[in-house]
Amino acid sequence: MSLTRQIRYEPVARTVTLSLAPGASIDAHRHDDHQILYAGRGTLAITTDAGTWVAPGTRAIWVPAGTIHEHRAHGHLDLHTVGLPATHNPLGLDEPTVLSVSPLLRELLLAYTRPPLDDTPERRRLRAVLLDQLRSSPQRSVHLPTPRDPRLAAVCALLAEDPADGRGLAALGAAVGAGERTLSRLFRAELGLTFPQWRTQLRLYHALLLLSSDLPVTAVAHRCGWASPSAFIDAFRRAFGHTPGAHRTLG
């Protein structure tokens, strides 16, 4: 998705907790600071020109300073944000990245973004422990890169509209006027994924959003194109380390 709307400039990325209603969004903006975003409740999606990242309650998103990005809430969202000066990049990351959030890191993020937000020795120690935990957090991204080639974008749009569409790459190519080999090459060259890998990412992305709306697991599996609920549960557990049913209790 291209962020073509007017871009707001907010020099400082605040450390704060925000509550957003389902479907609410924060329009495109950028900071001079780095930012850590965490959904204490609900599911958070951020979009940049490079694509969309999604984070449930077991993930946080690192947004480097200067990155133009939008936020969208899926489900009732408690958004916890931590701002860091651009001169301090403890993770050494220069692009948006999704990080695993352990139970300890979750409590640190919740505590650090609760008022009072004054600069005390206790809060500085809390921040130091929080950053230590972030440094050791594995990167576990659910990322949908933005396609540039119009033929590839057309295929991605078809499946984004209906993740359960089971057509193979040849049939999808015929629908948009592109050859299977060409599309296969474009998936690897532009998105860094094979077509099956990208389709799985797309289905997991939509599954997270549907689970946030309290849709039953069986219905989510069907809408996202898995052959059975058990196949969906297995794929979800491999990606996130827990079942879709347990996912509802983690935010």
C-alpha positions as CSV (number, residue, x, y, z in Angstrom):
1,M,0.0,0.0,0.0
2,S,1.4,3.4,-1.0
3,L,1.1,6.1,1.6
4,T,0.1,9.0,-0.7
5,R,-1.9,11.1,1.8
6,Q,-0.5,14.1,3.6
7,I,2.1,13.0,6.1
8,R,2.0,14.4,9.6
9,Y,5.3,15.2,11.3
10,E,5.6,14.5,15.0
11,P,9.3,15.0,16.1
12,V,8.9,13.1,19.4
13,A,7.5,9.5,19.6
14,R,5.7,9.5,22.9
15,T,5.8,6.9,25.6
16,V,2.1,6.4,26.3
17,T,-0.9,4.0,26.3
18,L,-3.7,4.7,23.8
19,S,-7.1,3.0,23.5
20,L,-8.5,2.5,20.0
21,A,-11.8,1.2,18.9
22,P,-12.1,-1.7,16.4
23,G,-11.2,-0.4,12.9
24,A,-9.8,2.9,14.2
25,S,-6.6,4.1,12.7
26,I,-3.8,6.6,13.1
27,D,-3.0,8.3,9.8
28,A,0.4,8.4,8.1
29,H,3.0,10.2,10.2
30,R,6.7,10.0,11.0
31,H,8.9,10.7,14.1
32,D,12.5,11.8,14.6
33,D,12.6,9.0,17.3
34,H,12.5,5.3,17.1
35,Q,9.4,3.7,18.4
36,I,8.3,0.4,19.9
37,L,4.6,-0.5,19.4
38,Y,2.8,-3.2,21.4
39,A,-0.8,-4.3,21.5
40,G,-1.7,-5.1,25.1
41,R,-5.2,-6.0,23.9
42,G,-6.4,-6.6,20.3
43,T,-4.2,-6.8,17.2
44,L,-2.1,-4.0,15.7
45,A,-1.3,-3.6,12.0
46,I,1.1,-1.0,10.7
47,T,1.6,0.0,7.1
48,T,4.5,1.6,5.3
49,D,5.5,1.9,1.7
50,A,7.3,-1.4,2.1
51,G,4.3,-3.3,3.2
52,T,2.2,-4.2,6.3
53,W,3.3,-5.8,9.6
54,V,0.8,-7.3,12.0
55,A,1.4,-7.9,15.7
56,P,-0.9,-9.7,18.2
57,G,-0.3,-9.8,21.9
58,T,2.8,-12.0,21.6
59,R,4.6,-9.6,19.3
60,A,5.9,-6.0,19.3
61,I,6.8,-3.9,16.3
62,W,10.0,-1.9,16.0
63,V,9.6,1.3,13.9
64,P,12.9,3.1,13.1
65,A,13.2,6.8,13.2
66,G,11.9,8.6,10.1
67,T,9.7,5.7,8.9
68,I,6.4,6.9,7.5
69,H,3.7,4.6,8.9
70,E,0.0,4.2,9.7
71,H,-1.6,2.2,12.5
72,R,-4.9,0.3,12.4
73,A,-6.7,-1.4,15.3
74,H,-8.3,-4.9,14.9
75,G,-10.4,-5.6,17.8
76,H,-10.4,-3.3,20.8
77,L,-6.8,-2.1,20.9
78,D,-4.7,-1.0,23.9
79,L,-1.7,0.4,22.1
80,H,1.5,0.8,24.2
81,T,4.2,2.9,22.6
82,V,7.8,3.5,23.7
83,G,9.8,6.3,22.1
84,L,13.6,6.2,21.9
85,P,15.9,8.9,20.6
86,A,17.3,8.3,17.1
87,T,20.8,8.3,18.6
88,H,19.9,5.2,20.6
89,N,19.2,2.0,18.6
90,P,19.7,-0.9,20.9
91,L,18.4,-3.4,18.4
92,G,20.5,-2.2,15.5
93,L,17.5,-2.4,13.2
94,D,16.9,0.0,10.3
95,E,13.5,-1.3,9.1
96,P,10.2,-2.2,10.7
97,T,10.6,-5.6,12.5
98,V,8.2,-7.8,14.5
99,L,9.7,-9.1,17.7
100,S,8.5,-11.9,20.1
101,V,7.2,-10.7,23.4
102,S,7.8,-13.0,26.4
103,P,5.5,-12.8,29.4
104,L,8.3,-10.8,31.2
105,L,8.7,-8.4,28.3
106,R,4.9,-7.9,28.2
107,E,4.8,-6.9,31.8
108,L,7.7,-4.5,31.3
109,L,6.0,-2.8,28.4
110,L,2.7,-2.5,30.3
111,A,4.4,-1.1,33.4
112,Y,6.7,1.3,31.5
113,T,3.8,2.9,29.5
114,R,1.6,3.4,32.6
115,P,1.5,6.8,34.3
116,P,3.1,8.5,36.0
117,L,5.6,8.9,33.1
118,D,8.1,11.0,35.0
119,D,11.9,10.5,34.8
120,T,12.8,8.8,38.0
121,P,15.6,6.4,38.9
122,E,13.1,3.5,39.1
123,R,11.7,4.2,35.6
124,R,15.2,4.4,34.2
125,R,16.0,1.0,35.7
126,L,12.8,-0.4,34.3
127,R,13.7,1.0,30.8
128,A,17.1,-0.6,31.0
129,V,15.6,-4.0,31.8
130,L,13.0,-3.6,29.0
131,L,15.7,-2.8,26.4
132,D,17.8,-5.8,27.6
133,Q,14.7,-8.0,27.0
134,L,14.1,-6.5,23.6
135,R,17.7,-7.2,22.5
136,S,17.2,-10.9,23.2
137,S,13.8,-11.1,21.5
138,P,13.7,-13.3,18.4
139,Q,12.4,-11.7,15.2
140,R,9.1,-13.3,14.3
141,S,7.5,-11.3,11.5
142,V,4.1,-11.6,9.9
143,H,4.9,-9.2,7.0
144,L,3.1,-8.6,3.7
145,P,5.5,-6.9,1.4
146,T,4.1,-4.4,-1.1
147,P,4.3,-5.6,-4.7
148,R,5.5,-3.2,-7.4
149,D,4.9,-5.0,-10.6
150,P,1.3,-4.5,-11.7
151,R,0.8,-8.1,-12.7
152,L,2.1,-9.3,-9.3
153,A,0.0,-6.6,-7.5
154,A,-3.1,-7.9,-9.4
155,V,-2.6,-11.4,-8.2
156,C,-1.9,-10.3,-4.6
157,A,-5.1,-8.2,-4.7
158,L,-7.2,-11.1,-5.8
159,L,-6.0,-13.2,-2.9
160,A,-6.2,-10.4,-0.4
161,E,-9.9,-10.0,-1.3
162,D,-10.5,-13.8,-0.8
163,P,-7.7,-15.6,1.1
164,A,-9.6,-18.8,0.7
165,D,-9.2,-18.7,-3.1
166,G,-7.5,-22.0,-3.8
167,R,-6.4,-21.3,-7.4
168,G,-2.8,-22.1,-8.2
169,L,-0.4,-19.6,-9.8
170,A,-1.1,-20.7,-13.3
171,A,-4.8,-20.1,-13.0
172,L,-4.3,-16.8,-11.1
173,G,-1.8,-15.7,-13.8
174,A,-4.4,-16.5,-16.5
175,A,-6.8,-14.2,-14.7
176,V,-4.5,-11.2,-14.8
177,G,-2.7,-11.9,-18.1
178,A,0.7,-13.1,-16.8
179,G,2.5,-16.4,-17.1
180,E,3.1,-18.8,-14.2
181,R,6.9,-18.6,-14.5
182,T,6.9,-14.8,-14.7
183,L,4.8,-14.6,-11.5
184,S,6.9,-17.1,-9.7
185,R,10.0,-15.1,-10.5
186,L,8.4,-11.9,-9.4
187,F,7.3,-13.3,-6.0
188,R,10.9,-14.2,-5.3
189,A,12.5,-11.1,-6.7
190,E,10.1,-8.5,-5.3
191,L,8.7,-10.1,-2.1
192,G,11.5,-12.4,-1.2
193,L,9.1,-15.3,-0.8
194,T,7.8,-18.2,-2.9
195,F,4.2,-18.1,-3.9
196,P,3.2,-20.7,-1.3
197,Q,5.1,-18.9,1.4
198,W,3.5,-15.6,0.5
199,R,0.0,-17.2,0.5
200,T,0.6,-18.7,3.9
201,Q,1.7,-15.2,5.3
202,L,-1.4,-13.7,3.8
203,R,-3.7,-16.3,5.4
204,L,-2.0,-15.9,8.8
205,Y,-2.4,-12.2,8.5
206,H,-6.1,-12.4,7.8
207,A,-6.5,-15.1,10.5
208,L,-5.1,-12.8,13.2
209,L,-7.5,-10.0,12.1
210,L,-10.5,-12.4,12.1
211,L,-9.6,-13.8,15.5
212,S,-9.5,-10.3,16.9
213,S,-13.2,-9.9,15.8
214,D,-14.0,-13.0,17.9
215,L,-14.9,-15.2,14.9
216,P,-14.9,-18.9,15.9
217,V,-11.7,-20.8,15.0
218,T,-13.5,-23.1,12.6
219,A,-14.9,-20.1,10.7
220,V,-11.5,-18.5,10.5
221,A,-10.0,-21.6,9.1
222,H,-12.7,-21.8,6.4
223,R,-12.5,-18.1,5.5
224,C,-8.7,-18.2,5.2
225,G,-8.5,-21.2,3.0
226,W,-7.2,-24.0,5.2
227,A,-8.5,-27.5,4.3
228,S,-9.6,-28.2,7.9
229,P,-9.5,-26.5,11.3
230,S,-6.7,-28.9,12.4
231,A,-4.5,-27.8,9.5
232,F,-5.1,-24.2,10.5
233,I,-4.3,-24.9,14.1
234,D,-1.1,-26.6,13.1
235,A,0.0,-23.7,10.8
236,F,-0.9,-21.1,13.5
237,R,1.0,-23.0,16.2
238,R,4.1,-23.2,14.0
239,A,4.0,-19.5,13.3
240,F,3.1,-18.1,16.7
241,G,3.9,-20.8,19.3
242,H,0.3,-21.3,20.5
243,T,-3.1,-22.3,19.2
244,P,-5.7,-19.9,17.8
245,G,-7.8,-20.7,20.8
246,A,-5.1,-19.7,23.2
247,H,-4.4,-16.6,21.2
248,R,-7.7,-15.0,22.4
249,T,-6.5,-15.1,26.0
250,L,-3.1,-13.5,25.3
251,G,-4.3,-9.9,24.7
